[in-house]
């Protein structure tokens, strides 16, 4: 069942407005964007309350591609549009996007996109979305600065409708308003949302933690959450990433002390620090410690260079004069005076740190004179690739420091006590855990129940499901398209499960091509069969197997020709099946088999 019929849902034309809630008289800035009148709205009986609907398009039961759609009385808006990085079995895939089908279908009802912060799993899909639809995008200054960089790369910046908002502002989106609330995270300018409509108030926390001593000095606005709680909160959707971790998340300030200690301990060595490109707070602390020890800093990784450039331009990074050098200049300085900040903390195969570990980096050759600090925790699924990079760096003689050895990384997500504190402050009637795998969602649901929220008021959803909420109840009200779209090179969506299945099979058992030329009229094989093996066996060491495979192929084709039943659409599947049976009996492997049959007459008269 789908939430909306093909007719869609709608309402009257509505202007987008931004209201500065902190200003006296609530100053209103008219956006000037007119919504097109969509199709007729769904009908409800007079006694049945119209629910607010929340469609989960990504970010549930996974880490990444966060995207949520809110709808009330035909007005819709989106929160975040991220990407996910491919699993190891997604061979050749570069990134994974949410399915935008439902958005395209209802674009005339969508009043805008609000972005909670600038991490890839919340902004990485925006450029691909804007290639399909046009809509206004709201975000804080740094968040939109990072989005601009991505849109510029895709040639979409000039057409994009980007609108800067600040914490404390209220955005009007048809039947909704959304108030921005400042929160702490591992990137500046992160916000939560207080979403209001006639049904009630919904808190969408986004990614957050409660940091009493943040690097930028701006503690999470708990007073705003308490003020909104006093209104009565209908539902809260909350970050579940660290729901399994007891206690409190360590303050980001602790990392600066750890860097200072490590930098002093490894005196005489060159320091290579890998971190998330978007973690501006972390980059600032590395630069501050390097400057205090009179070291020079170079950057390795295009994404890191872009983020640092944008952060410095907007004033979120304070770079001391004379600190930075070009990566091409590192050999001009003694190793003991150098700090190199790099990407690749997740072991990504094409990242700068991975290339260093394989001795393939253009400028950096890692050796015994280096100390590599990995300032990040592996994202679930990346543990093996990170371990591989660590092992390769150690083989080169480098000293490697990673998260569990020192406090070189702290999370940007709230742990159990902070999650309970948020639940206790907000006091929602209904609760939906989001942003995490199933184990995170379930643990967060248990935390909510321990805080007094009734079991029937806590709902665990999945991508594609729609929660319908009224003041009386919460329920699952249908499904919408919410699959995965794979990006492979320039191709978007042209790689599906069938292609990935073939790639996996090729990677495991290889390929066998059986080719021959036949004359159907004379019922004769003119050339072949020839067998070409790729990734299956080394032909010269498996001559007996190849000869038997040729004989089998010849028998099948000859029999078909003599019987006058040379229908290749039937013969080829039979050839594949018989060949597969033989190969599996002999090798216990099942390579992909591709028969190529050329007809002599058709070659002369194509």
C-alpha positions as CSV (number, residue, x, y, z in Angstrom):
1,X,0.0,0.0,0.0
2,X,1.3,3.5,-0.9
3,X,0.6,6.6,1.1
4,X,-0.5,8.7,-1.8
5,X,-2.5,7.9,-4.9
6,X,-1.1,9.1,-8.2
7,X,-3.3,12.1,-7.9
8,X,-1.1,13.2,-5.0
9,X,-1.9,15.5,-2.1
10,X,-2.3,19.3,-2.2
11,X,-3.3,22.6,-0.8
12,X,-3.6,26.2,-1.8
13,X,-0.6,28.3,-3.0
14,X,1.7,29.3,-0.1
15,X,4.7,31.7,0.1
16,X,7.8,30.5,1.9
17,X,8.8,32.9,4.7
18,X,11.7,33.1,7.2
19,X,10.9,34.6,10.5
20,X,13.6,35.7,12.9
21,X,12.1,34.4,16.2
22,X,14.8,36.2,18.2
23,X,13.9,39.7,16.8
24,X,11.3,41.9,18.4
25,X,8.0,41.7,16.5
26,X,9.3,38.6,14.7
27,X,10.6,40.2,11.5
28,X,9.4,38.4,8.4
29,X,11.5,37.9,5.3
30,X,9.4,36.9,2.3
31,X,11.2,34.3,0.2
32,X,9.1,35.1,-2.9
33,X,8.8,31.4,-3.8
34,X,5.3,30.5,-5.0
35,X,4.2,26.9,-4.7
36,X,2.3,25.5,-7.7
37,X,-1.2,24.3,-6.9
38,X,-1.0,20.5,-6.6
39,X,-3.7,18.0,-7.3
40,X,-6.7,17.4,-5.1
41,X,-5.9,16.4,-1.5
42,X,-6.9,13.1,0.0
43,X,-10.3,13.2,1.6
44,X,-11.1,12.5,5.3
45,X,-14.4,12.2,7.1
46,X,-15.4,15.1,9.2
47,X,-15.0,13.2,12.5
48,X,-11.6,11.8,11.5
49,X,-8.6,14.1,12.4
50,X,-6.1,14.7,9.7
51,X,-2.8,13.1,10.8
52,X,0.7,14.5,10.3
53,X,2.6,12.0,8.2
54,X,6.2,11.2,8.3
55,X,7.7,9.2,5.5
56,X,11.2,7.7,6.1
57,X,13.1,7.8,2.8
58,X,16.5,6.9,4.3
59,X,18.6,6.7,7.5
60,X,16.6,3.9,9.2
61,X,18.3,0.6,9.8
62,X,21.5,2.0,8.3
63,X,24.2,4.6,8.8
64,X,23.8,7.2,6.1
65,X,21.5,8.6,3.4
66,X,19.3,10.3,5.9
67,X,16.1,11.8,4.4
68,X,12.7,12.3,6.0
69,X,9.5,13.8,4.5
70,X,6.8,15.5,6.6
71,X,3.3,16.0,5.2
72,X,0.2,17.7,6.6
73,X,-3.0,18.7,4.7
74,X,-1.1,18.3,1.4
75,X,1.9,20.4,2.3
76,X,5.2,18.6,2.4
77,X,8.8,19.4,3.2
78,X,12.1,17.4,3.5
79,X,14.7,17.2,6.2
80,X,18.2,16.3,5.0
81,X,19.3,14.6,1.8
82,X,22.3,12.5,2.4
83,X,24.3,9.7,0.9
84,X,25.8,6.4,2.2
85,X,29.1,4.8,1.3
86,X,28.8,1.3,-0.4
87,X,29.1,-1.9,1.5
88,X,31.9,-4.3,0.6
89,X,29.6,-6.4,-1.5
90,X,28.6,-3.4,-3.7
91,X,31.4,-3.9,-6.1
92,X,32.3,-0.9,-8.2
93,X,29.7,1.3,-6.6
94,X,30.9,4.8,-5.6
95,X,28.1,6.1,-3.4
96,X,24.5,5.1,-2.5
97,X,21.6,7.6,-2.7
98,X,18.0,7.5,-1.4
99,X,15.3,6.8,-4.0
100,X,13.9,10.1,-5.1
101,X,10.8,8.6,-6.8
102,X,8.3,9.7,-4.2
103,X,9.8,13.3,-4.2
104,X,9.5,13.6,-8.0
105,X,5.9,12.3,-7.8
106,X,4.9,14.9,-5.2
107,X,7.3,17.8,-6.0
108,X,4.4,20.3,-6.5
109,X,3.5,19.8,-2.8
110,X,7.0,20.0,-1.4
111,X,7.7,23.4,0.1
112,X,11.4,23.1,0.7
113,X,14.3,21.1,2.1
114,X,15.8,21.9,5.6
115,X,19.4,20.6,6.2
116,X,20.3,20.0,9.8
117,X,24.1,20.0,9.3
118,X,26.9,19.6,6.8
119,X,27.9,16.0,7.0
120,X,27.9,13.8,3.9
121,X,25.2,11.5,5.2
122,X,22.9,14.6,5.4
123,X,24.0,16.7,2.4
124,X,25.7,14.3,0.0
125,X,22.5,13.6,-2.1
126,X,21.4,17.2,-2.6
127,X,23.3,17.7,-5.9
128,X,21.7,14.5,-7.4
129,X,18.3,15.6,-6.1
130,X,18.6,19.0,-7.8
131,X,19.3,17.3,-11.1
132,X,15.7,16.0,-10.9
133,X,13.7,18.7,-9.2
134,X,13.9,22.3,-8.1
135,X,13.1,23.4,-4.5
136,X,14.4,25.9,-1.9
137,X,17.1,24.7,0.5
138,X,17.4,26.1,4.0
139,X,20.4,25.7,6.2
140,X,22.9,27.5,8.5
141,X,25.8,29.4,7.0
142,X,28.5,26.6,7.2
143,X,26.0,24.0,6.0
144,X,25.1,25.9,2.9
145,X,28.7,26.8,2.4
146,X,29.6,23.1,2.1
147,X,26.5,22.5,-0.1
148,X,27.6,25.3,-2.4
149,X,31.0,23.6,-2.9
150,X,29.2,20.4,-4.0
151,X,26.8,22.2,-6.3
152,X,29.6,24.1,-7.9
153,X,31.3,20.8,-8.8
154,X,28.1,19.5,-10.4
155,X,27.5,22.8,-12.3
156,X,24.3,23.5,-10.4
157,X,25.2,26.4,-8.1
158,X,23.8,29.2,-10.3
159,X,20.3,27.6,-10.5
160,X,20.1,26.5,-6.8
161,X,17.8,28.3,-4.4
162,X,19.8,28.4,-1.1
163,X,18.6,30.3,1.9
164,X,20.7,30.9,5.0
165,X,19.0,30.7,8.3
166,X,20.2,30.9,11.9
167,X,19.4,29.0,15.1
168,X,16.3,30.7,16.6
169,X,14.8,31.4,13.2
170,X,11.4,30.0,12.1
171,X,10.7,28.8,8.6
172,X,7.2,28.8,7.3
173,X,6.4,25.9,5.0
174,X,2.7,25.9,4.1
175,X,0.9,24.2,7.0
176,X,4.2,23.8,8.9
177,X,6.6,26.0,10.7
178,X,10.1,24.8,11.7
179,X,12.1,26.4,14.4
180,X,15.9,25.9,14.4
181,X,17.6,25.0,17.7
182,X,21.3,25.1,18.1
183,X,22.9,21.7,19.1
184,X,26.4,20.3,19.5
185,X,27.8,17.9,17.0
186,X,31.2,17.1,15.4
187,X,30.7,19.9,12.9
188,X,29.7,23.5,13.7
189,X,26.3,25.0,12.9
190,X,24.3,21.9,13.6
191,X,20.6,22.3,14.4
192,X,17.6,20.4,15.6
193,X,14.1,21.2,14.4
194,X,10.9,22.0,16.3
195,X,8.2,21.3,13.7
196,X,4.7,22.7,14.3
197,X,1.4,22.1,12.6
198,X,-2.2,22.0,13.8
199,X,-1.7,18.5,15.2
200,X,1.1,19.5,17.5
201,X,4.8,19.9,17.9
202,X,7.4,17.4,16.6
203,X,11.0,17.5,17.6
204,X,13.5,16.2,15.0
205,X,16.8,16.2,16.8
206,X,19.2,15.5,13.9
207,X,22.6,14.4,15.0
208,X,23.5,15.8,18.4
209,X,25.3,15.5,21.7
210,X,25.4,17.5,24.9
211,X,28.8,19.1,25.2
212,X,29.4,21.5,28.1
213,X,32.7,22.7,26.8
214,X,32.4,22.7,23.0
215,X,35.3,24.0,20.9
216,X,33.2,26.9,19.4
217,X,31.9,27.9,22.8
218,X,28.2,27.4,22.0
219,X,26.6,24.8,24.2
220,X,23.4,23.0,23.0
221,X,20.4,25.2,23.6
222,X,18.7,23.1,26.3
223,X,16.6,26.1,27.3
224,X,14.9,26.1,23.9
225,X,14.0,22.4,24.2
226,X,12.6,23.0,27.7
227,X,10.6,26.0,26.4
228,X,9.1,23.9,23.6
229,X,8.5,21.0,26.0
230,X,6.3,23.3,28.1
231,X,4.0,23.7,25.0
232,X,3.6,19.9,24.9
233,X,5.5,17.8,22.4
234,X,3.5,15.3,20.4
235,X,6.4,13.3,19.1
236,X,10.2,13.2,19.0
237,X,12.5,11.7,16.4
238,X,15.9,11.3,17.9
239,X,19.5,10.3,16.9
240,X,20.2,6.7,17.9
241,X,23.8,6.3,16.8
242,X,25.3,5.8,20.3
243,X,22.2,4.3,22.0
244,X,24.3,1.3,23.0
245,X,26.9,3.3,24.8
246,X,26.4,4.0,28.5
247,X,27.3,7.3,30.1
248,X,28.1,10.6,28.4
249,X,29.9,11.4,25.2
250,X,33.3,12.9,26.0
251,X,33.7,16.6,25.2
252,X,35.6,17.5,22.0
253,X,38.0,19.6,24.1
254,X,39.5,16.3,25.4
255,X,40.9,15.6,21.9
256,X,43.0,18.7,21.9
257,X,44.8,17.6,25.1
258,X,45.4,14.2,23.5
259,X,46.9,15.7,20.4
260,X,49.2,17.9,22.5
261,X,50.4,14.9,24.5
262,X,51.0,12.7,21.4
263,X,52.7,15.5,19.4
264,X,55.2,16.0,22.3
265,X,55.8,12.3,22.8
266,X,56.8,11.6,19.2
267,X,59.2,14.6,19.0
268,X,61.4,14.2,16.0
269,X,58.9,12.4,13.9
270,X,56.6,13.6,11.2
271,X,52.9,13.5,12.2
272,X,50.2,12.4,9.8
273,X,46.7,12.8,11.2
274,X,43.7,11.2,9.5
275,X,40.2,12.6,10.3
276,X,36.9,13.2,8.7
277,X,37.2,16.1,6.3
278,X,34.1,17.8,7.7
279,X,35.2,17.7,11.3
280,X,36.2,21.4,11.5
281,X,36.6,21.3,15.3
282,X,39.1,18.5,15.0
283,X,41.1,20.2,12.3
284,X,41.2,23.4,14.3
285,X,42.6,21.6,17.3
286,X,45.3,19.9,15.2
287,X,46.3,23.3,13.8
288,X,46.3,24.9,17.2
289,X,48.6,22.3,18.7
290,X,50.9,22.3,15.6
291,X,51.2,26.1,15.8
292,X,52.0,26.0,19.6
293,X,54.9,23.6,18.8
294,X,56.1,25.7,15.8
295,X,55.2,23.1,13.2
296,X,54.0,23.5,9.7
297,X,50.7,22.0,8.5
298,X,49.9,20.6,5.0
299,X,46.6,19.1,3.8
300,X,46.2,15.9,1.7
301,X,42.8,15.2,0.2
302,X,40.6,17.3,-2.1
303,X,37.5,17.1,0.2
304,X,39.6,18.2,3.2
305,X,41.1,21.1,1.2
306,X,37.6,22.2,0.2
307,X,36.2,22.1,3.7
308,X,39.2,24.0,5.2
309,X,38.9,26.6,2.5
310,X,35.2,27.1,3.1
311,X,35.6,27.0,6.9
312,X,38.3,29.6,6.8
313,X,36.4,31.8,4.4
314,X,33.3,31.8,6.6
315,X,35.3,32.3,9.8
316,X,34.7,28.8,11.4
317,X,38.4,28.0,11.1
318,X,41.1,30.3,12.6
319,X,44.3,29.5,10.8
320,X,47.4,31.2,12.2
321,X,49.5,33.1,9.7
322,X,52.4,31.2,8.3
323,X,51.1,27.8,9.5
324,X,50.0,26.3,6.2
325,X,52.3,25.0,3.5
326,X,51.5,23.3,0.2
327,X,51.7,19.5,0.1
328,X,54.3,19.7,-2.6
329,X,56.6,21.6,-0.2
330,X,56.8,18.9,2.5
331,X,60.2,17.7,1.4
332,X,61.6,21.2,1.9
333,X,61.1,20.9,5.7
334,X,62.6,18.6,8.3
335,X,60.2,15.8,9.2
336,X,60.1,16.8,12.8
337,X,58.5,20.2,11.8
338,X,55.7,18.7,9.8
339,X,52.0,17.8,10.5
340,X,50.0,16.5,7.6
341,X,46.2,16.4,8.0
342,X,44.7,13.8,5.6
343,X,41.5,12.1,4.6
344,X,41.1,8.3,4.8
345,X,40.2,7.7,8.4
346,X,37.6,5.1,7.2
347,X,40.1,3.2,5.1
348,X,38.5,4.3,1.8
349,X,40.5,2.6,-1.0
350,X,41.0,5.9,-3.0
351,X,41.7,8.1,0.0
352,X,45.0,9.8,0.7
353,X,45.8,7.7,3.7
354,X,45.1,4.4,1.8
355,X,47.4,5.5,-1.0
356,X,50.1,6.4,1.6
357,X,49.8,2.9,3.1
358,X,50.2,1.3,-0.3
359,X,53.2,3.6,-1.2
360,X,51.2,5.1,-4.0
361,X,50.9,8.7,-2.8
362,X,52.5,11.3,-5.1
363,X,54.0,13.4,-2.3
364,X,54.1,11.4,0.9
365,X,56.3,8.3,1.4
366,X,55.5,6.8,4.8
367,X,58.4,5.2,6.8
368,X,59.9,4.7,10.2
369,X,60.2,8.5,10.7
370,X,56.4,8.9,10.7
371,X,53.7,8.7,13.4
372,X,50.2,8.2,11.9
373,X,47.2,9.2,14.1
374,X,43.8,7.9,13.0
375,X,41.4,10.3,14.7
376,X,38.1,8.6,14.0
377,X,36.0,5.5,14.9
378,X,35.3,3.1,12.1
379,X,31.8,3.4,10.7
380,X,30.0,0.0,11.1
381,X,31.2,-2.2,8.2
382,X,34.5,-0.3,7.7
383,X,36.4,-2.1,10.5
384,X,38.3,-4.5,8.2
385,X,39.3,-1.8,5.7
386,X,40.6,0.4,8.6
387,X,42.5,-2.5,10.1
388,X,44.1,-3.2,6.7
389,X,45.3,0.4,6.4
390,X,46.7,0.3,9.9
391,X,48.5,-3.0,9.2
392,X,50.0,-1.7,6.0
393,X,51.2,1.5,7.6
394,X,52.9,-0.6,10.4
395,X,54.6,-2.7,7.7
396,X,56.2,0.4,6.3
397,X,57.6,1.1,9.8
398,X,55.3,3.9,10.9
399,X,54.0,4.2,14.4
400,X,50.2,4.2,14.3
401,X,48.0,5.7,17.0
402,X,44.2,5.0,16.7
403,X,41.1,5.7,18.8
404,X,41.3,3.0,21.4
405,X,44.9,3.8,22.3
406,X,44.5,7.4,23.3
407,X,41.6,10.0,23.3
408,X,42.3,10.9,19.7
409,X,38.6,10.7,18.8
410,X,35.4,11.4,20.5
411,X,31.9,10.9,19.0
412,X,29.6,13.6,17.8
413,X,26.6,11.6,19.0
414,X,24.8,11.5,22.3
415,X,25.3,8.4,24.6
416,X,22.7,6.9,26.8
417,X,22.6,9.4,29.6
418,X,22.4,12.3,27.2
419,X,19.6,10.6,25.2
420,X,17.7,10.1,28.5
421,X,18.3,13.7,29.4
422,X,16.8,14.8,26.1
423,X,13.8,12.5,26.6
424,X,13.4,13.9,30.1
425,X,13.5,17.5,29.0
426,X,11.3,17.2,25.9
427,X,8.8,14.7,27.4
428,X,7.3,13.6,24.1
429,X,4.0,11.7,24.0
430,X,5.2,9.5,21.1
431,X,8.8,8.5,20.3
432,X,10.5,7.3,17.1
433,X,14.2,6.4,17.2
434,X,16.0,7.2,13.9
435,X,19.5,7.4,12.5
436,X,21.0,4.0,13.2
437,X,21.0,0.3,12.6
438,X,18.3,-2.0,14.1
439,X,20.3,-2.7,17.3
440,X,20.6,1.1,17.9
441,X,16.9,1.8,17.3
442,X,15.8,-1.0,19.6
443,X,18.2,0.1,22.4
444,X,17.0,3.7,22.1
445,X,13.4,2.5,22.2
446,X,14.1,0.7,25.5
447,X,15.7,3.8,26.9
448,X,12.5,5.7,26.0
449,X,10.4,3.2,27.8
450,X,12.6,3.4,30.8
451,X,11.9,7.1,30.8
452,X,8.2,6.5,31.2
453,X,7.0,6.5,27.6
454,X,4.4,3.7,27.2
455,X,5.4,0.8,25.0
456,X,2.5,1.4,22.6
457,X,3.8,5.0,22.1
458,X,7.2,4.0,20.9
459,X,7.4,3.0,17.2
460,X,10.4,1.5,15.3
461,X,10.1,2.0,11.6
462,X,12.0,1.1,8.5
463,X,12.9,3.0,5.3
464,X,9.7,3.3,3.2
465,X,7.3,3.3,6.0
466,X,5.0,6.2,6.9
467,X,4.1,7.1,10.5
468,X,0.7,8.8,10.9
469,X,0.3,10.8,14.1
470,X,-2.7,12.5,15.7
471,X,-3.2,13.7,19.2
472,X,-5.0,10.4,19.9
473,X,-2.6,7.8,18.3
474,X,0.4,6.9,16.3
475,X,0.4,4.1,13.6
476,X,2.1,2.9,10.5
477,X,-0.1,4.3,7.6
478,X,1.4,2.7,4.5
479,X,4.6,2.6,2.4
480,X,6.3,4.8,-0.2
481,X,9.2,4.0,-2.6
482,X,12.5,4.2,-0.5
483,X,15.1,1.9,-2.1
484,X,18.7,2.5,-2.8
485,X,20.1,4.1,-5.9
486,X,23.7,3.3,-6.8
487,X,26.1,5.8,-8.4
488,X,28.9,4.2,-10.4
489,X,31.1,6.7,-12.2
490,X,28.7,8.9,-14.3
491,X,25.9,6.3,-14.1
492,X,23.1,7.0,-11.6
493,X,20.7,4.2,-11.0
494,X,21.9,2.1,-14.0
495,X,23.5,-0.4,-11.6
496,X,20.9,-2.5,-9.8
497,X,20.8,-5.7,-7.8
498,X,21.1,-7.9,-11.0
499,X,24.3,-6.1,-12.0
500,X,25.7,-6.3,-8.5
501,X,24.9,-10.0,-8.4
502,X,26.8,-10.6,-11.7
503,X,29.8,-8.6,-10.4
504,X,29.8,-10.6,-7.2
505,X,29.7,-13.8,-9.1
506,X,32.5,-12.7,-11.5
507,X,34.6,-11.7,-8.5
508,X,34.1,-15.1,-6.8
509,X,34.2,-17.7,-9.6
510,X,35.2,-15.9,-12.8
511,X,34.0,-16.0,-16.3
512,X,34.0,-18.6,-19.1
513,X,33.3,-17.6,-22.7
514,X,32.4,-20.4,-25.1
515,X,32.5,-19.3,-28.8
516,X,32.0,-21.1,-32.1
517,X,30.9,-20.5,-35.7
518,X,28.2,-22.7,-37.2
519,X,26.7,-23.3,-40.6
520,X,23.0,-24.1,-40.0
521,X,22.3,-25.1,-43.6
522,X,25.1,-27.7,-43.7
523,X,24.4,-28.6,-40.0
524,X,28.1,-28.2,-39.3
525,X,30.4,-26.4,-36.8
526,X,32.9,-24.5,-38.9
527,X,35.1,-23.1,-36.1
528,X,35.5,-23.8,-32.4
529,X,34.4,-24.3,-29.9
530,X,37.0,-22.1,-28.2
531,X,36.9,-21.5,-24.5
532,X,38.3,-18.3,-22.9
533,X,38.7,-18.3,-19.1
534,X,39.0,-15.2,-17.0
535,X,39.3,-15.5,-13.2
536,X,38.2,-19.2,-13.3
537,X,41.2,-21.4,-13.9
538,X,44.6,-21.0,-15.6
539,X,43.9,-22.7,-18.9
540,X,47.4,-24.2,-19.4
541,X,47.1,-25.9,-16.0
542,X,43.6,-27.2,-16.6
543,X,43.9,-28.7,-20.1
544,X,41.9,-31.8,-19.4
545,X,39.0,-29.8,-18.0
546,X,39.1,-27.4,-21.0
547,X,39.1,-30.3,-23.5
548,X,36.2,-31.9,-21.8
549,X,34.3,-28.6,-21.7
550,X,35.0,-28.2,-25.5
551,X,33.8,-31.7,-26.2
552,X,30.6,-31.1,-24.2
553,X,29.9,-27.9,-26.1
554,X,30.5,-29.5,-29.4
555,X,28.2,-32.4,-28.6
556,X,25.3,-30.1,-27.6
557,X,25.6,-27.8,-30.6
558,X,26.1,-30.7,-33.1
559,X,23.1,-32.6,-31.7
560,X,20.9,-29.5,-32.0
561,X,22.0,-28.9,-35.6
562,X,21.4,-32.5,-36.7
563,X,17.9,-32.5,-35.0
564,X,17.1,-29.3,-36.9
565,X,16.3,-27.6,-33.5
566,X,19.0,-25.0,-33.6
567,X,16.9,-22.4,-31.8
568,X,19.7,-20.5,-30.1
569,X,17.4,-19.0,-27.5
570,X,16.8,-22.6,-26.3
571,X,20.2,-24.0,-27.0
572,X,22.3,-21.4,-25.2
573,X,20.5,-21.9,-21.8
574,X,21.0,-25.7,-22.2
575,X,24.7,-25.2,-23.0
576,X,25.1,-23.0,-19.9
577,X,23.3,-25.5,-17.7
578,X,25.3,-28.5,-18.9
579,X,28.6,-26.7,-18.9
580,X,27.9,-25.4,-15.4
581,X,27.1,-28.9,-14.2
582,X,30.4,-30.2,-15.5
583,X,32.5,-27.4,-14.1
584,X,30.9,-27.6,-10.7
585,X,31.4,-31.4,-10.5
586,X,35.1,-31.0,-11.3
587,X,35.9,-27.8,-9.4
588,X,33.0,-27.0,-7.0
589,X,32.9,-23.5,-8.6
590,X,30.2,-21.9,-10.7
591,X,31.7,-19.3,-13.1
592,X,29.5,-17.2,-15.3
593,X,29.2,-18.9,-18.7
594,X,28.6,-16.9,-21.8
595,X,27.9,-18.8,-25.0
596,X,28.7,-16.9,-28.3
597,X,27.4,-18.6,-31.4
598,X,28.0,-17.0,-34.8
599,X,26.1,-18.2,-37.9
600,X,28.1,-18.4,-41.2
601,X,25.3,-17.2,-43.4
602,X,24.5,-14.2,-41.2
603,X,28.2,-13.3,-41.2
604,X,28.2,-13.1,-45.0
605,X,24.8,-11.2,-45.2
606,X,24.6,-9.2,-42.0
